[in-house]
Amino acid sequence: MGTPSEHQAFWMDGRGDRERAHAGISRYSELVQEYVGAFAGVWGDVAPVAFACAAWMVATPPLADPGFVRWHRRILSAECVRNSWDGTLIARISMVSPAPAALTASRAWWQDRGWHGWPEIFGQYVEPAERELSKIPYLRPVLLVDAPLPLDDLPPAPDGPDEGLTESAHRALLVLVRELNALVEPIITQLDQIP
């Protein structure tokens, strides 16, 4: 929960969480109580998936802004969703990517149009401004990652909102962050090596 490493995909911002807390303890705990409705329908569920997805949703934008769970500058969005086919847990992540090799091998397609890639402001990838889009073409490659996540260490859903909800939600986040890092960090490391 400290400072992220260079290629770390996800981390929990414990310091920011305490600093933004109204009661001085944990903004995430306050958000869990504020958005307790996000957990409706999961109380006592034998499968931990829906509970983990709700805990993730409350910890990330737009509900938590800035998020309690933070992510690498290449990651544009990250969701945890229940697979409607078999109830398993799926991660859906979109990431900034360099242009594919098929486009960089030759610039014939370029045709002196002055294509730009992803704009950056203070090291963060951002959408191009409308003003810039009126005169400059942009090619902003995105990788979409859809992958199953293991359920082994996820906590069971509490029986109700008074049954250790905040602690269980926090534990679910710890497991999700660990599993997402194992999944995505090798990709980020490879992408960061491409000029």
C-alpha positions as CSV (number, residue, x, y, z in Angstrom):
1,M,0.0,0.0,0.0
2,G,3.0,2.3,-0.2
3,T,4.6,3.9,-3.3
4,P,4.1,1.9,-6.4
5,S,7.0,0.4,-8.4
6,E,7.7,1.6,-11.9
7,H,5.7,-1.3,-13.6
8,Q,3.2,-2.0,-10.8
9,A,-0.2,-2.2,-12.4
10,F,-2.5,-1.6,-9.3
11,W,-2.1,-0.5,-5.7
12,M,-4.2,0.7,-2.8
13,D,-3.6,4.3,-1.9
14,G,-3.7,4.0,1.9
15,R,-2.2,7.4,2.6
16,G,-4.6,9.2,0.3
17,D,-7.4,7.1,1.7
18,R,-6.7,8.4,5.2
19,E,-6.1,12.0,4.1
20,R,-9.5,12.1,2.3
21,A,-11.5,10.5,5.1
22,H,-14.0,12.8,6.7
23,A,-13.6,11.0,10.1
24,G,-9.8,10.7,9.6
25,I,-9.7,6.9,9.4
26,S,-10.6,5.6,5.9
27,R,-12.4,7.2,3.0
28,Y,-12.9,3.8,1.4
29,S,-14.7,2.6,4.6
30,E,-16.9,5.7,4.4
31,L,-17.7,5.0,0.7
32,V,-18.6,1.4,1.5
33,Q,-21.1,2.6,4.0
34,E,-22.3,5.4,1.7
35,Y,-22.8,3.0,-1.3
36,V,-24.0,0.0,0.7
37,G,-26.7,-0.4,-2.0
38,A,-24.0,-1.5,-4.4
39,F,-23.8,-4.7,-2.2
40,A,-27.6,-5.3,-2.4
41,G,-28.3,-8.8,-3.5
42,V,-25.0,-10.3,-2.4
43,W,-25.5,-10.8,1.3
44,G,-24.8,-14.4,2.2
45,D,-24.0,-15.4,-1.4
46,V,-21.9,-18.6,-1.4
47,A,-19.9,-17.4,-4.4
48,P,-17.6,-14.4,-3.6
49,V,-17.7,-12.9,-7.1
50,A,-20.6,-10.4,-6.9
51,F,-19.3,-9.2,-3.5
52,A,-15.8,-8.7,-4.9
53,C,-17.1,-6.9,-7.9
54,A,-19.1,-4.5,-5.7
55,A,-16.1,-3.9,-3.5
56,W,-14.0,-3.0,-6.6
57,M,-16.7,-0.7,-8.0
58,V,-16.8,1.3,-4.8
59,A,-13.0,1.6,-4.7
60,T,-12.6,2.9,-8.2
61,P,-13.8,5.9,-10.3
62,P,-16.4,7.1,-10.8
63,L,-17.7,6.2,-7.3
64,A,-14.3,6.9,-5.7
65,D,-12.6,9.8,-7.3
66,P,-9.7,9.6,-7.0
67,G,-9.9,5.9,-6.5
68,F,-8.7,4.1,-3.4
69,V,-7.4,1.5,-5.9
70,R,-5.0,3.3,-8.2
71,W,-3.4,2.1,-11.4
72,H,-0.5,2.5,-13.7
73,R,-0.6,5.4,-16.2
74,R,-1.1,3.0,-19.1
75,I,-4.3,1.7,-17.7
76,L,-7.4,3.7,-18.9
77,S,-10.1,1.6,-17.1
78,A,-10.3,-1.6,-15.0
79,E,-13.5,-3.5,-14.1
80,C,-14.2,-6.7,-12.3
81,V,-17.4,-8.3,-13.6
82,R,-19.3,-11.6,-13.1
83,N,-19.2,-13.9,-16.1
84,S,-22.9,-14.4,-17.0
85,W,-22.1,-17.8,-18.5
86,D,-20.7,-19.6,-15.4
87,G,-20.5,-17.0,-12.6
88,T,-16.7,-16.7,-12.6
89,L,-14.8,-13.5,-12.1
90,I,-13.5,-11.6,-15.2
91,A,-11.1,-8.6,-15.3
92,R,-11.8,-6.1,-18.1
93,I,-8.9,-3.7,-18.6
94,S,-8.2,-1.1,-21.3
95,M,-4.6,0.0,-21.7
96,V,-2.6,2.6,-23.7
97,S,-0.4,0.8,-26.3
98,P,2.2,1.8,-28.8
99,A,1.2,1.5,-32.4
100,P,1.3,-2.1,-33.7
101,A,4.3,-3.2,-35.6
102,A,2.3,-3.5,-38.8
103,L,1.9,0.3,-38.7
104,T,5.4,1.2,-37.6
105,A,7.2,-1.0,-40.1
106,S,6.3,1.4,-42.9
107,R,5.1,5.0,-42.8
108,A,3.4,4.7,-46.3
109,W,0.0,5.1,-44.6
110,W,1.2,8.2,-42.9
111,Q,1.0,10.3,-46.1
112,D,2.4,13.5,-44.5
113,R,-0.7,14.0,-42.4
114,G,1.3,14.5,-39.2
115,W,-0.3,11.7,-37.2
116,H,0.1,11.9,-33.4
117,G,-0.1,9.2,-30.8
118,W,-1.4,9.5,-27.2
119,P,-1.0,13.0,-25.8
120,E,0.7,13.1,-22.4
121,I,0.4,15.7,-19.7
122,F,2.8,15.4,-16.7
123,G,3.4,11.8,-17.7
124,Q,-0.3,10.8,-17.9
125,Y,-1.9,9.7,-21.1
126,V,-4.9,11.9,-21.9
127,E,-7.6,12.4,-24.5
128,P,-6.6,15.0,-27.2
129,A,-8.3,18.3,-26.7
130,E,-11.2,19.2,-29.1
131,R,-9.1,22.1,-30.4
132,E,-6.2,19.8,-31.3
133,L,-8.6,17.3,-33.0
134,S,-9.8,20.0,-35.3
135,K,-6.4,20.2,-37.0
136,I,-4.4,17.1,-36.1
137,P,-5.2,13.4,-36.7
138,Y,-4.6,11.0,-33.8
139,L,-3.9,7.3,-33.7
140,R,-4.4,6.1,-30.1
141,P,-3.9,2.3,-29.9
142,V,-5.7,0.6,-27.0
143,L,-5.2,-3.0,-25.7
144,L,-8.3,-4.6,-24.3
145,V,-7.7,-7.3,-21.7
146,D,-10.5,-9.7,-20.8
147,A,-9.2,-12.5,-18.5
148,P,-10.6,-14.8,-15.7
149,L,-9.3,-14.2,-12.2
150,P,-9.0,-17.0,-9.6
151,L,-11.5,-17.0,-6.7
152,D,-9.4,-19.0,-4.2
153,D,-8.6,-16.3,-1.6
154,L,-11.6,-14.0,-2.0
155,P,-13.6,-13.6,1.2
156,P,-17.2,-14.8,1.3
157,A,-19.9,-12.2,1.1
158,P,-21.1,-11.1,4.6
159,D,-24.6,-12.0,5.7
160,G,-25.5,-8.4,5.9
161,P,-24.3,-4.8,6.1
162,D,-23.5,-5.1,9.8
163,E,-21.5,-8.3,9.4
164,G,-17.9,-7.1,8.8
165,L,-18.8,-5.4,5.5
166,T,-15.9,-3.0,5.4
167,E,-13.3,-5.5,6.5
168,S,-14.5,-8.1,3.9
169,A,-14.5,-5.5,1.2
170,H,-11.0,-4.4,2.0
171,R,-9.9,-8.1,2.0
172,A,-11.5,-8.6,-1.4
173,L,-9.6,-5.6,-2.8
174,L,-6.3,-7.0,-1.5
175,V,-6.9,-10.2,-3.4
176,L,-8.1,-8.5,-6.5
177,V,-5.1,-6.1,-6.6
178,R,-2.7,-9.1,-6.1
179,E,-4.3,-11.1,-8.9
180,L,-4.6,-8.2,-11.3
181,N,-0.9,-7.3,-10.7
182,A,0.1,-10.9,-11.6
183,L,-2.0,-10.7,-14.7
184,V,-1.1,-7.2,-16.0
185,E,2.4,-6.3,-14.7
186,P,4.2,-8.4,-17.3
187,I,2.2,-6.7,-20.1
188,I,3.1,-3.2,-18.7
189,T,6.8,-4.2,-18.4
190,Q,6.8,-5.3,-22.0
191,L,5.0,-2.2,-23.3
192,D,7.3,0.1,-21.4
193,Q,10.3,-1.4,-23.2
194,I,8.9,-0.4,-26.6
195,P,10.2,2.9,-27.8
